[in-house]
């Protein structure tokens, strides 16, 4: 719980990932193409902690899903890869990133 909460921060985009997950890699590749301010984009590998299951259980409690990636814009979870891409296609993503000061 503390691990997840300590990583979610206003003004940053935080993505909880597993390195072997193809959707996580696609999310990382897509977001890495955008012009984030230094330190405003953070990828958190949940497998590096040894508590992967507990982290995913907590993510489910706070976001409604335990799958990764879990993308947080500021302190709000917008969902996973498909949600991120839908937000981008609707033209909302860049606006939201500018609103929190990440770009």
Secondary structure, DSSP 8 states (H G I E B T S, - for coil): -HHHHHH--TT-EEEEE-TT-HHHHHHHHHHHTS---TTSEEEEEGGGSS-HHHHHHHHHHHHS---S-EEEETTEEEESHHHHHHHHHTT-HHHHHHHTT--
